[in-house]
Amino acid sequence: AVELRESPMNKGELTKAVAEAADMSQAEAGRAVDAVFDSIAGAVKSRDSVAIAGFGTYVAKTRGAREGRNPATGETIKIKEKTSAAFRPASALKDI
């Protein structure tokens, strides 16, 4: 069984781990991590997908416009179409 950490890894901890694994300074690793995140965000914003073999795929996912209800009043309202980022893990990552 995998033991979970009490809190999730934050960006600073990720940067430190990358610096140690790649034998580079934390400043260089920070720029590399930022570049990866910016590249993924830019691709998803332009509705491209980013597929990383053995890890997963980042995609832009659109939820269509629909009708909903205001829970306080019960009134029917229109909910606008919304696009957000989604991550689909690769089967190799799911198996970990």
Protein Blocks (a to p, Z undefined) as FASTA:
>chain_A
ZZddfbdcdfklmmmmmmmmnopafklmmmmmmmmmmmmmmmmmnopacddehiaccddd
dddddddddfknopacdddddddddddddfklmmZZ
